[in-house]
Amino acid sequence: MTIIFANHEDDDSRVLTAMWQGLPDVKVIEVLPSHRKNFEERVDRAISEEDDTLIMTGHGTTHGLLHPNFFLGEYLIHENNLEFIHAKNIICDWCNASTFVANHNMHNTFATSMFISNVNEAYDNGIMDYDQEFINRSGLRYCADVRQLLLDKVPLNQWVMILGAKMDLDDQIDVFNRQGLYYND
């Protein structure tokens, strides 16, 4: 299993590490905001070498997974390096990854839609009554559920249903995030 981790060094990114903590045989390719040289080669090599499970996570848009230094305006995962991906299982965990996956018809791919991971994103989506600590706990719960699915080797085509069934209906953040989950066969 290979993780491409766009670590923005913020609360949002710290929560994501719970997704793979304790998993066996994990290779993490972490790109930090200060990484400006050779990040493309590292990412492209890692995605081309992974045959089984590839997880790509961090902040992103409909155009791909963003480099952690927003000011560079570059992407770690984008339409030009999709040709290197041949993993059996692909997980795209960033805001609006579902649109990216659908636009590029990525097969056997699980993706998140808009995913609230901070107070500003909550406000932008009309959810006003949650602080960052609560949003972090909601994100950690989601990451723990994903980690368990990975441990149990649950096929990706079952993830949307399983993660949806674990939705906390009293948590507007969790409801919003899990309603946007997507799988492309």
C-alpha contacts under 8 A as a table, 3 or more apart, distances in Angstrom:
res1	aa1	res2	aa2	distance
1	M	25	D	6.50
1	M	26	V	5.06
1	M	27	K	6.22
1	M	50	E	6.95
1	M	52	D	6.31
1	M	53	T	4.76
1	M	54	L	5.91
1	M	55	I	7.69
2	T	26	V	5.88
2	T	27	K	4.75
2	T	28	V	5.87
2	T	29	I	7.41
2	T	46	A	7.19
2	T	47	I	7.57
2	T	50	E	6.41
2	T	53	T	6.41
2	T	54	L	5.02
2	T	55	I	6.23
3	I	26	V	7.26
3	I	27	K	6.15
3	I	28	V	4.68
3	I	29	I	5.96
3	I	30	E	7.92
3	I	54	L	6.01
3	I	55	I	4.70
3	I	56	M	5.80
3	I	57	T	7.55
4	I	28	V	6.22
4	I	29	I	4.96
4	I	30	E	6.20
4	I	31	V	7.80
4	I	43	V	7.01
4	I	46	A	7.99
4	I	54	L	7.70
4	I	55	I	6.15
4	I	56	M	4.62
4	I	57	T	6.28
5	F	28	V	6.88
5	F	29	I	5.98
5	F	30	E	4.71
5	F	31	V	6.19
5	F	56	M	6.17
5	F	57	T	5.26
5	F	58	G	6.07
6	A	13	S	7.80
6	A	30	E	6.11
6	A	31	V	5.11
6	A	32	L	6.51
6	A	57	T	6.24
6	A	58	G	4.77
6	A	59	H	7.07
6	A	65	L	7.53
6	A	66	L	7.06
6	A	67	H	6.16
6	A	68	P	5.50
6	A	76	L	7.69
7	N	10	D	7.69
7	N	13	S	5.60
7	N	14	R	7.85
7	N	30	E	6.44
7	N	31	V	5.87
7	N	32	L	5.22
7	N	33	P	7.32
7	N	58	G	6.34
7	N	68	P	5.92
8	H	12	D	7.99
8	H	13	S	5.99
8	H	32	L	6.28
8	H	33	P	6.22
8	H	58	G	7.35
8	H	59	H	7.75
8	H	68	P	4.62
8	H	69	N	7.16
9	E	13	S	6.10
9	E	14	R	6.99
9	E	32	L	7.34
9	E	33	P	7.85
10	D	13	S	5.39
10	D	14	R	6.36
11	D	14	R	5.10
11	D	15	V	6.34
11	D	118	N	7.96
11	D	136	N	7.46
12	D	15	V	5.56
12	D	16	L	6.87
12	D	117	S	5.56
12	D	118	N	6.69
12	D	136	N	7.39
13	S	16	L	5.22
13	S	17	T	7.10
13	S	58	G	6.23
14	R	17	T	5.72
14	R	18	A	7.84
15	V	18	A	5.94
15	V	136	N	6.51
15	V	139	G	6.41
15	V	140	L	5.79
15	V	143	C	7.67
16	L	19	M	5.67
16	L	57	T	7.57
16	L	58	G	7.59
16	L	139	G	7.68
16	L	140	L	7.42
16	L	143	C	6.54
17	T	20	W	5.94
17	T	21	Q	6.33
18	A	21	Q	5.21
18	A	140	L	6.51
18	A	143	C	5.71
18	A	144	A	6.43
18	A	147	R	7.60
19	M	143	C	4.49
19	M	144	A	5.94
19	M	146	V	6.20
19	M	147	R	4.97
20	W	23	L	5.46
20	W	26	V	7.52
20	W	147	R	5.98
21	Q	147	R	7.90
23	L	26	V	6.47
23	L	147	R	7.53
23	L	151	L	6.89
29	I	42	R	7.53
29	I	43	V	7.09
29	I	46	A	7.42
31	V	35	H	6.18
31	V	39	F	6.92
31	V	67	H	7.42
31	V	68	P	7.00
32	L	35	H	5.38
32	L	67	H	7.95
32	L	68	P	5.85
32	L	69	N	7.56
33	P	36	R	7.64
33	P	67	H	7.16
33	P	68	P	4.64
33	P	69	N	4.37
34	S	69	N	7.24
35	H	38	N	7.87
35	H	39	F	6.55
36	R	39	F	6.44
37	K	40	E	7.85
38	N	41	E	5.26
38	N	42	R	6.25
39	F	42	R	5.09
39	F	43	V	6.09
39	F	76	L	7.79
40	E	43	V	5.22
40	E	44	D	5.95
40	E	76	L	6.69
41	E	44	D	5.16
41	E	45	R	5.90
42	R	45	R	5.31
42	R	46	A	6.12
43	V	46	A	5.14
43	V	47	I	6.16
43	V	76	L	6.83
44	D	47	I	5.32
44	D	48	S	6.08
44	D	81	N	6.76
44	D	84	F	6.71
45	R	48	S	5.20
45	R	49	E	6.13
46	A	49	E	5.22
46	A	50	E	6.40
47	I	50	E	5.48
47	I	54	L	7.14
47	I	84	F	6.23
47	I	85	I	5.48
47	I	86	H	7.79
47	I	87	A	7.89
48	S	51	D	7.87
48	S	84	F	4.76
48	S	85	I	5.49
48	S	86	H	6.80
50	E	53	T	6.83
50	E	54	L	6.59
50	E	85	I	7.72
50	E	86	H	7.23
50	E	87	A	5.66
51	D	86	H	6.18
51	D	87	A	4.19
51	D	88	K	6.20
52	D	87	A	4.86
52	D	88	K	4.97
52	D	89	N	6.00
53	T	87	A	5.74
53	T	88	K	6.19
53	T	89	N	4.63
53	T	90	I	5.93
53	T	91	I	7.75
54	L	87	A	6.21
54	L	89	N	6.25
54	L	90	I	4.97
54	L	91	I	6.17
55	I	90	I	6.07
55	I	91	I	4.64
55	I	92	C	6.10
55	I	93	D	7.39
56	M	65	L	7.45
56	M	77	I	7.96
56	M	91	I	6.22
56	M	92	C	5.09
56	M	93	D	6.04
56	M	94	W	7.84
57	T	65	L	7.10
57	T	92	C	6.24
57	T	93	D	4.65
57	T	94	W	5.54
58	G	65	L	6.70
58	G	66	L	7.33
58	G	68	P	7.93
58	G	93	D	6.80
58	G	94	W	5.41
59	H	65	L	6.19
59	H	66	L	5.81
59	H	68	P	7.55
59	H	94	W	5.20
59	H	95	C	6.23
60	G	63	H	7.47
60	G	64	G	5.61
60	G	65	L	4.29
60	G	66	L	4.81
60	G	94	W	5.16
60	G	95	C	5.32
60	G	96	N	6.92
60	G	97	A	7.12
61	T	64	G	5.44
61	T	65	L	6.60
61	T	66	L	7.26
61	T	94	W	7.35
61	T	95	C	5.80
61	T	96	N	5.34
61	T	97	A	6.63
61	T	100	F	7.77
62	T	95	C	7.74
62	T	96	N	5.19
62	T	97	A	5.96
62	T	98	S	7.72
62	T	99	T	5.52
62	T	100	F	4.83
63	H	78	H	6.22
63	H	79	E	7.50
63	H	100	F	6.00
64	G	75	Y	6.20
64	G	76	L	7.36
64	G	77	I	5.25
64	G	78	H	4.78
64	G	79	E	7.50
64	G	97	A	6.84
64	G	100	F	6.35
65	L	75	Y	5.46
65	L	76	L	5.49
65	L	77	I	4.93
65	L	78	H	6.85
65	L	94	W	6.77
65	L	97	A	7.90
66	L	69	N	7.97
66	L	70	F	7.14
66	L	73	G	7.60
66	L	74	E	6.17
66	L	75	Y	4.23
66	L	76	L	5.75
66	L	77	I	7.24
67	H	70	F	6.40
67	H	72	L	7.43
67	H	73	G	7.35
67	H	74	E	5.52
67	H	75	Y	4.95
67	H	76	L	5.46
69	N	72	L	5.77
69	N	73	G	7.59
70	F	73	G	5.50
70	F	74	E	7.43
75	Y	78	H	6.02
77	I	81	N	6.51
77	I	82	L	7.30
78	H	81	N	5.85
78	H	82	L	6.59
79	E	82	L	5.50
79	E	104	H	7.52
80	N	83	E	7.08
81	N	84	F	5.72
81	N	85	I	7.58
82	L	85	I	5.44
83	E	86	H	7.79
87	A	90	I	6.41
88	K	108	N	7.06
89	N	108	N	5.94
89	N	109	T	6.34
89	N	156	L	7.04
90	I	108	N	6.44
90	I	109	T	4.65
90	I	110	F	6.35
91	I	109	T	5.71
91	I	110	F	4.88
91	I	111	A	5.87
92	C	97	A	5.90
92	C	98	S	7.72
92	C	101	V	7.90
92	C	109	T	7.27
92	C	110	F	6.22
92	C	111	A	4.65
92	C	112	T	6.69
93	D	97	A	6.45
93	D	111	A	5.69
93	D	112	T	5.40
94	W	97	A	5.41
94	W	111	A	7.74
94	W	112	T	6.18
94	W	113	S	7.42
94	W	114	M	7.66
94	W	115	F	7.05
95	C	112	T	6.47
95	C	113	S	5.57
95	C	114	M	4.43
95	C	115	F	5.18
95	C	116	I	7.98
96	N	99	T	5.59
96	N	100	F	6.84
96	N	112	T	6.41
96	N	113	S	4.28
96	N	114	M	4.82
96	N	115	F	7.51
97	A	100	F	4.99
97	A	101	V	6.08
97	A	111	A	5.61
97	A	112	T	5.53
97	A	113	S	5.68
97	A	114	M	7.77
98	S	101	V	5.07
98	S	102	A	6.08
98	S	110	F	7.91
98	S	111	A	4.98
98	S	112	T	5.47
98	S	113	S	5.01
98	S	181	L	7.54
98	S	182	Y	6.00
98	S	183	Y	7.96
99	T	102	A	5.11
99	T	103	N	5.92
99	T	113	S	7.17
100	F	103	N	5.18
100	F	104	H	6.22
101	V	104	H	5.31
101	V	105	N	5.76
101	V	106	M	5.30
101	V	109	T	7.32
101	V	111	A	7.17
101	V	184	N	7.37
102	A	105	N	4.90
102	A	106	M	6.73
102	A	184	N	6.99
105	N	184	N	7.32
106	M	109	T	6.06
106	M	184	N	6.69
106	M	185	D	7.98
107	H	184	N	5.65
107	H	185	D	5.12
108	N	156	L	6.88
108	N	157	N	7.29
108	N	183	Y	7.19
108	N	184	N	5.75
108	N	185	D	4.79
109	T	156	L	7.08
109	T	183	Y	5.70
109	T	184	N	5.32
109	T	185	D	6.81
110	F	156	L	6.25
110	F	157	N	7.66
110	F	159	W	7.59
110	F	160	V	7.99
110	F	181	L	7.58
110	F	182	Y	5.79
110	F	183	Y	4.47
110	F	184	N	6.56
111	A	181	L	6.02
111	A	182	Y	5.14
111	A	183	Y	6.23
112	T	115	F	6.60
112	T	177	N	7.67
112	T	180	G	6.11
112	T	181	L	4.75
112	T	182	Y	6.10
113	S	177	N	7.47
113	S	180	G	4.83
113	S	181	L	5.94
113	S	182	Y	7.17
114	M	177	N	7.05
114	M	180	G	6.76
115	F	176	F	7.54
115	F	177	N	5.10
115	F	180	G	7.66
116	I	119	V	7.89
116	I	121	E	5.41
116	I	122	A	5.79
116	I	135	I	7.77
116	I	173	I	6.60
116	I	176	F	7.63
116	I	177	N	6.38
117	S	121	E	6.76
117	S	122	A	7.66
117	S	135	I	6.18
117	S	136	N	6.89
117	S	139	G	6.75
118	N	121	E	5.50
118	N	122	A	6.38
118	N	132	Q	5.90
118	N	135	I	6.35
118	N	136	N	7.68
119	V	122	A	4.98
119	V	123	Y	6.21
119	V	130	Y	7.11
119	V	131	D	6.26
119	V	132	Q	5.75
119	V	135	I	7.45
120	N	123	Y	5.14
120	N	124	D	6.11
121	E	124	D	4.97
121	E	125	N	6.27
122	A	125	N	5.20
122	A	126	G	6.34
122	A	127	I	4.93
122	A	128	M	6.49
122	A	130	Y	7.83
122	A	173	I	7.45
123	Y	126	G	5.06
123	Y	127	I	5.21
123	Y	128	M	5.40
124	D	127	I	7.52
127	I	130	Y	7.40
127	I	172	Q	7.27
127	I	173	I	7.62
130	Y	134	F	6.16
130	Y	135	I	6.70
131	D	134	F	5.48
131	D	135	I	6.37
132	Q	135	I	4.98
132	Q	136	N	6.02
133	E	136	N	5.09
133	E	137	R	6.33
134	F	137	R	5.12
134	F	138	S	6.28
135	I	138	S	5.06
135	I	139	G	6.22
135	I	173	I	6.88
136	N	139	G	5.00
136	N	140	L	6.07
137	R	140	L	5.00
137	R	141	R	6.19
138	S	141	R	5.19
138	S	142	Y	6.42
138	S	171	D	7.92
138	S	173	I	7.00
138	S	174	D	6.09
139	G	142	Y	5.08
139	G	143	C	6.17
139	G	174	D	7.80
140	L	143	C	4.99
140	L	144	A	6.05
141	R	144	A	5.11
141	R	145	D	6.28
142	Y	145	D	5.12
142	Y	146	V	6.33
142	Y	163	L	7.99
142	Y	174	D	7.87
143	C	146	V	5.03
143	C	147	R	6.07
144	A	147	R	5.01
144	A	148	Q	6.21
145	D	148	Q	5.16
145	D	149	L	6.37
145	D	163	L	7.13
146	V	149	L	5.08
146	V	150	L	6.27
146	V	163	L	7.92
147	R	150	L	5.06
147	R	151	L	6.16
148	Q	151	L	4.95
148	Q	152	D	6.03
149	L	152	D	5.09
149	L	153	K	5.95
149	L	154	V	5.36
149	L	159	W	7.61
150	L	153	K	4.93
150	L	154	V	6.47
151	L	154	V	7.94
154	V	158	Q	6.99
154	V	159	W	7.41
155	P	158	Q	5.80
155	P	159	W	7.13
156	L	159	W	5.21
156	L	160	V	8.00
156	L	183	Y	7.40
157	N	160	V	7.19
157	N	183	Y	6.36
157	N	185	D	7.18
158	Q	161	M	5.67
158	Q	162	I	6.26
159	W	162	I	5.12
159	W	163	L	5.78
159	W	183	Y	7.93
160	V	163	L	5.36
160	V	164	G	5.83
160	V	178	R	7.94
160	V	181	L	5.89
160	V	182	Y	6.40
160	V	183	Y	6.86
161	M	164	G	5.10
161	M	165	A	6.15
162	I	165	A	5.14
162	I	166	K	6.53
163	L	166	K	5.15
163	L	167	M	6.63
163	L	178	R	6.82
164	G	167	M	5.19
164	G	178	R	5.77
164	G	179	Q	6.94
167	M	174	D	6.27
167	M	175	V	6.04
167	M	178	R	6.66
168	D	171	D	5.49
168	D	174	D	6.15
168	D	175	V	6.56
169	L	172	Q	6.96
169	L	174	D	7.54
169	L	175	V	6.12
171	D	174	D	5.35
171	D	175	V	6.26
172	Q	175	V	5.03
172	Q	176	F	6.01
173	I	176	F	5.18
173	I	177	N	6.12
174	D	177	N	5.16
174	D	178	R	5.97
175	V	178	R	5.40
175	V	179	Q	5.94
176	F	179	Q	5.44
176	F	180	G	6.73
177	N	180	G	5.60
177	N	181	L	7.12
178	R	181	L	5.42
